[in-house]
Each structure stands twice: as C-alpha cells, then as structure tokens.
Amino acid sequence: MAGPDLPDVLAWEEGLPRPLWDRIAASVGSRPAHAQRDAWLAAVRHWLAALGEALGGGYETAESRRFVVLAPRADGDGPRLLRCAESCRKTIESLLGDVARFDGATKEIVIALRTPAEYYRYVCCFDPDGEYGGSSGMHIREGHAHVALRGRGMHVLERTLAHELTHVALRHLDMPLWLEEGIAQIVARAVTGEDPLTADEELALRHKRHWREHGLGAFWRGEGFSAPGGVQSLCYELAEILVRLLVEDATSRWSGRARERRRRFLAFLRAARAGDHGEAAASRHLGTGLGDLAARFLGPRS
C-alpha cells in the first residue's frame, strides 16, 4: 500500500489512519542502508495522503530537506510552514546550541489541521481519557514523534510550530516539563518577534494568590500544564517567567562572566531530570534551589 514492496503500514482508529511504526521500522531496516531513507519517506507519504483523505480531502503534502508537512491545500500553508520550520530550527539551534538535537536521519513531520474539530479528532487518539485544558499544538511522542497544529493565520501557526519544535529538539533529554515548556515559550517569542511576557503587578498578584493557596506541586510535577481552567495558563506563565529569570542570569554581562554563566545554564539544561523536577541540577550547576528560584517572583512563603 505504501509501495509495491512495502507491507501494509497503516491501522485505523476512530476513522483515521495510524502508522504501524514497528512494522515500518522492520521493513525499512531490512533494506540496504542507501535505500532506507527513501523507504521510510514512502511510508510517511502514504500515511499522510491517507490521513488527508480521511479528514475529508483538501490537504496536500510539501517537503523540504529536513521537513515534511501536511496542510490544507486551499490556504497554501504547506510551503510557508516549511519555510517557517526551517527558520525555527535555525533559531532553536542558535539559542540552545548543542542542547538542541534534531533527527538528521529522517525528516521531521508536521501536520497542520484545518479546524479545531479535526485537530482534536486527531490528537485524542494519543491522550488517555480525562479532562484536559485546550491546546493549539502537540508534540506527539508515540511511535515516530511528530507535531500536530491547529489554527488559522501564519502568525498563530508560526508561534505554535516554534513552540512544538522546541519540544522536538529537547525530546532526547529527561527534562522536567516546567523547564521544557518555559524554554518553548521563550523560543516561540523569539521566532515571532513578540515581546517577553510582562510580569506586571496584576499578573504577579494573581500568581501569588494561587500558588500560595495551592502550592507549587502541580507546577513542578507537570500535571498543571494539562489541567482544565485557569491552572494551565498559570503554569505556562510561571514557567516562562522562571526560565526567563535563568536566561537573564545566564546572559547578564554586569559580572564580566557571561560566558561562564551561559556554560552553567546549558549544563543545567542537559542535567535537569524530571524525577526531581530539576532540583539536583539547579543546585549543582546554578548554585540555587527551585524554591529560591520561585521565590524571586512569588516572594518567600510565609
């Protein structure tokens, strides 16, 4: 189905095709090394074409050297998303250095869905049952990792794509979610040219009230980032603010030690582990604890 010499590589769930990545990997791996990339791409193209048809048609694929995109044909977003993806990758690598890592052996996959209904129909297959906050993009780690987006207008898609490609670049690390999301927020602003989040008095008061009442457990552990209601927004805001503080420390030139500060910050990013929310790495490389970092914005706990 993906070519005369490839096995059936798709299963169907909720009326949509899902690649059988284990079967694809086995088939691709059985081929000579020089033919493996083309075989993998043939399977991916077959899947994306079937997905576009299952969503009602009107989709097309576009490819560059490092990306393959499925996007609505009428909007002409495919070629623009390719250019955006290549630009995002360069920005991510410039900001994060060798902390960022993309898969050079294959192309990264980006799926831009036409409507919220189509987006949630697609991504719901990858989430366990439960109540979640909304999203405009997702880095799907199941099988062969890829990015799904929704939204109209290139500015919205560009910002979401930059955010999700940051997750792609950091997927090789066991980074706590608050740190990864904070980095992704900052990268998205850098790509789109947006101003940093303004931590004004009203925003600071809202955070202080919430976190002092409920504690920071859901933030450090990560479940708050998918919680319904206002908790999700508060988590994303706090993550961006705390990571911004770390970035400002790393790039400050007042001390005359900017290079050393940046080296320590990047070492922290490499070493931070989800299991302890990054506590040990912060202590070792930054000389501070997570509680002290949060207190810089929220103030000391009473």
Beta strands, then each sheet from edge to edge (+ up, - down):
strand 1: 10-13
strand 2: 16-19
strand 3: 59-63
strand 4: 67-72
strand 5: 108-113
strand 6: 137-140
strand 7: 146-150
sheet 1: 1+ 2-
sheet 2: 3+ 4- 5- 7- 6+
end
